[in-house]
Every structure is written in structure tokens, then in C-alpha cells.
Amino acid sequence: MAQVLTKPIPVKAGNGRVPGATADKPGGGKPMISSTRIARRVRQLGRQISETYADIETPLVIVVILKGATVFAADLLRCLSIPAELEFVRASSYHGGTSSSGKLQLAHMVDGTLVGRHVLLVEDIVDSGLTVNVIAKRIKRLNPASLRIAALLDRPARRVTEVKIDFCGFVIPDRFVIGYGLDYAGLYRELPHIYSLT
């Protein structure tokens, strides 16, 4: 079950550079989600996913939505106890802002065949739901044996279209977040914790 956040979790000062950061507060304040808490939750998701797919005959195909989900997907992959392959999709609906534009740019779909394969679509954050829904529909047209969705973060306050998230890390309030792969205008992906900008 996803962990629901309503306030930041106190942690020791991080090493990230975010707006509002000072010498005594290098993270610009308290992270919304600490790197320790993220790592623990990703391990839990890895076990859950491994159990779900324990009996499949071919390696699980993990389709990562670039660029934001790369950090989450890499950590998740290392937490699996089953064979898995990686594929990538490049999509964006933010275009440098802090909310989804509603217009999806899809620059790249998967290279390999997905016919008859079990697919796990990995997303950093499900916001409006538009990105993950469009990609899921395209993947379904490739005739996979199954398709499930894993998301590090779920922000249901901005949902425009319904999305079933099978493996969810955290449900967060309506805040724009950065760190752990999530960016603002291409920056802050390297931060180990997740911070709120709003």
C-alpha cells in the first residue's frame, strides 16, 4: 500500500542545492521525503513486484518513462529478485513549467517487441494521468501479455484522467516536487531527497 504524505519528514540536512539553500540548510529546508525513506520504500516495491511476477516464464520488461523515472527505475531494478529487461519511452507534458501542459510530446517508443511479454511501465510521478495513459494505450496496442504501472509518486489532486497504479511509492499533496530524478526546468534531478518547491 502506498505511503500517504501530508507533511515533510524531518531528516538531517542533505547535500543538495535547491532554491532557498544556505550554508546551514543545504537542502533549503526539510525534504518532503528523505533518501532513507525513499530507499526503504523502493526495496518494499521491489519485493512486491518480484512476488507478483515470480511465475512468469520470460524476463519482465520494464519500460521506463524518460527522463524523470530513470533514478527510480535504476534503484527499483536493483531491488528485484527476478530477471528483467529495460526499455525506454521518452515523453513530456511539462515543457519547463510546474504543471502539466496537457499536451504530450512523445519522442521515442520502445525498441524491442512486447508481444506476449509482461510489461511494467515505470513513472516518476503520476500527476494529471495523461502521460501514463497515452503511453499505456500505445503499449497495449503492441499486444503484451500484461501491463502494470509502477510510480514513485502519486499526486491525485491534479488528476484529469483515471489511472490505476499497481505499485505506488508515496501519495503526495498538491505540491511541485524536485529531486531523486524529478526536475524543474531540467535541474535538481541529482538531489538525493525529494523537496517541495511550492
Wavefront OBJ file of the C-alpha trace (Angstrom):
o trace
v 0.000 0.000 0.000
v 1.330 3.456 -0.881
v 2.508 5.694 1.915
v 0.458 8.889 2.138
v 2.361 12.086 2.972
v 0.759 15.154 4.453
v 3.890 16.916 5.745
v 7.678 16.773 5.308
v 9.621 14.124 7.206
v 12.419 15.551 9.434
v 15.898 14.419 8.336
v 19.471 15.604 8.747
v 20.499 18.363 6.344
v 21.218 16.989 2.878
v 23.880 17.857 0.345
v 21.526 19.109 -2.372
v 21.337 22.587 -3.834
v 17.784 23.816 -4.054
v 16.155 27.230 -4.063
v 16.425 28.697 -0.580
v 19.515 26.652 0.277
v 22.000 28.241 2.680
v 25.219 27.084 4.330
v 23.312 25.867 7.407
v 20.391 24.464 5.359
v 21.971 22.933 2.235
v 18.680 21.309 1.261
v 16.758 24.584 1.534
v 14.837 23.163 4.476
v 13.320 19.821 5.320
v 12.887 17.339 2.486
v 9.372 16.172 1.806
v 10.737 12.607 1.544
v 14.225 11.639 2.748
v 16.590 9.461 0.731
v 16.441 6.871 3.529
v 12.670 6.675 3.339
v 12.772 6.505 -0.477
v 15.299 3.635 -0.385
v 13.218 1.689 2.129
v 10.049 2.116 0.050
v 11.796 1.170 -3.220
v 13.050 -2.053 -1.583
v 9.467 -2.834 -0.495
v 8.195 -2.213 -4.029
v 10.970 -4.413 -5.446
v 9.882 -7.309 -3.228
v 6.200 -6.772 -4.111
v 6.924 -6.662 -7.855
v 9.183 -9.740 -7.646
v 6.415 -11.674 -5.881
v 3.799 -10.564 -8.406
v 5.903 -11.715 -11.372
v 7.607 -14.729 -9.731
v 5.959 -17.292 -12.021
v 6.355 -15.648 -15.444
v 8.379 -17.629 -17.997
v 10.199 -14.733 -19.692
v 12.018 -11.795 -18.091
v 9.835 -8.888 -17.017
v 10.080 -5.938 -19.418
v 10.477 -2.682 -17.519
v 9.530 0.310 -19.677
v 10.947 3.483 -18.143
v 9.441 6.870 -18.936
v 12.381 9.230 -19.510
v 13.815 11.309 -18.062
v 12.304 11.614 -14.607
v 11.846 7.925 -13.831
v 15.467 6.906 -14.519
v 16.729 7.197 -10.934
v 13.694 5.382 -9.507
v 13.842 2.691 -12.212
v 17.571 2.052 -11.663
v 17.094 1.615 -7.919
v 13.950 -0.477 -8.423
v 15.712 -2.756 -10.920
v 18.451 -3.483 -8.369
v 15.788 -4.442 -5.793
v 14.185 -7.110 -7.986
v 14.862 -10.803 -7.434
v 13.568 -11.798 -10.893
v 15.099 -11.384 -14.366
v 14.179 -8.121 -16.098
v 14.899 -6.244 -19.317
v 14.869 -2.469 -19.802
v 13.145 -0.448 -22.478
v 12.623 3.312 -22.634
v 9.957 5.785 -23.679
v 10.654 9.498 -23.899
v 7.713 11.750 -23.136
v 6.999 15.136 -21.609
v 3.956 17.200 -20.744
v 5.589 19.842 -18.501
v 7.742 21.729 -21.023
v 9.673 23.618 -18.317
v 6.714 24.597 -16.108
v 5.381 23.350 -12.793
v 2.142 21.851 -14.092
v 1.250 19.577 -16.957
v 0.504 21.436 -20.188
v -1.977 18.738 -21.185
v -0.068 18.306 -24.462
v 2.135 15.228 -24.554
v 5.311 15.165 -26.596
v 6.266 11.554 -27.294
v 9.760 11.424 -28.785
v 10.621 7.719 -28.528
v 8.800 4.427 -28.007
v 10.356 1.080 -27.062
v 12.879 -0.625 -29.350
v 12.102 -4.272 -28.588
v 8.998 -6.330 -29.174
v 6.436 -6.525 -26.387
v 4.151 -9.149 -27.943
v 3.266 -11.738 -25.309
v 5.576 -10.144 -22.714
v 4.761 -8.988 -19.193
v 5.382 -5.228 -19.054
v 5.857 -2.915 -16.100
v 5.571 0.772 -17.021
v 7.678 2.848 -14.592
v 6.879 6.532 -13.995
v 8.339 9.051 -11.548
v 5.091 10.859 -10.736
v 1.508 10.379 -11.859
v 0.003 13.841 -11.959
v -2.741 14.584 -14.491
v -2.538 10.962 -15.640
v -2.345 11.983 -19.299
v 1.250 10.878 -19.944
v 0.946 7.447 -18.411
v -2.462 6.836 -20.039
v -1.266 7.722 -23.553
v 1.838 5.542 -23.198
v -0.144 2.659 -21.674
v -2.592 2.746 -24.608
v 0.285 2.621 -27.092
v 1.906 -0.283 -25.256
v -1.407 -2.192 -25.177
v -1.506 -1.924 -28.992
v 1.783 -3.901 -29.011
v -0.080 -6.906 -27.500
v 1.770 -7.544 -24.223
v 0.658 -10.466 -22.025
v 0.066 -7.972 -19.207
v 0.681 -4.322 -18.399
v 1.010 -2.847 -14.923
v 2.122 0.586 -13.715
v 4.666 1.450 -11.030
v 5.020 5.066 -9.884
v 7.252 6.514 -7.216
v 4.788 9.338 -6.528
v 1.063 9.787 -6.971
v -0.367 13.329 -6.847
v -4.117 12.696 -7.224
v -5.116 16.345 -6.654
v -4.166 17.150 -10.268
v -5.697 14.064 -11.871
v -7.541 14.695 -15.134
v -7.927 11.089 -16.232
v -8.238 7.967 -14.119
v -5.086 5.864 -13.682
v -4.692 2.515 -11.948
v -1.280 2.492 -10.257
v -0.426 -1.099 -9.367
v 2.749 -0.314 -7.408
v 2.888 3.124 -5.762
v 5.622 4.529 -3.554
v 4.049 7.605 -1.990
v 0.858 9.614 -2.339
v 1.761 13.287 -2.026
v -0.209 16.504 -1.553
v -0.621 19.049 -4.353
v 2.955 20.335 -4.380
v 5.539 20.613 -7.163
v 8.466 18.372 -6.216
v 12.106 18.019 -7.248
v 14.948 15.622 -6.518
v 15.557 11.894 -6.967
v 15.173 12.261 -10.737
v 12.383 14.852 -10.664
v 13.339 18.208 -12.152
v 12.403 21.813 -12.549
v 13.463 23.094 -15.993
v 15.968 20.236 -16.260
v 17.649 20.934 -12.908
v 17.760 19.251 -9.467
v 17.457 15.632 -10.642
v 20.645 14.773 -8.723
v 19.274 15.643 -5.277
v 19.085 12.554 -3.030
v 15.897 13.641 -1.244
v 12.558 14.862 -2.639
v 11.790 18.522 -1.929
v 8.698 20.633 -2.443
v 9.081 23.857 -4.437
v 5.559 25.049 -3.643
l 1 2 3 4 5 6 7 8 9 10 11 12 13 14 15 16 17 18 19 20 21 22 23 24 25 26 27 28 29 30 31 32 33 34 35 36 37 38 39 40 41 42 43 44 45 46 47 48 49 50 51 52 53 54 55 56 57 58 59 60 61 62 63 64 65 66 67 68 69 70 71 72 73 74 75 76 77 78 79 80 81 82 83 84 85 86 87 88 89 90 91 92 93 94 95 96 97 98 99 100 101 102 103 104 105 106 107 108 109 110 111 112 113 114 115 116 117 118 119 120 121 122 123 124 125 126 127 128 129 130 131 132 133 134 135 136 137 138 139 140 141 142 143 144 145 146 147 148 149 150 151 152 153 154 155 156 157 158 159 160 161 162 163 164 165 166 167 168 169 170 171 172 173 174 175 176 177 178 179 180 181 182 183 184 185 186 187 188 189 190 191 192 193 194 195 196 197 198
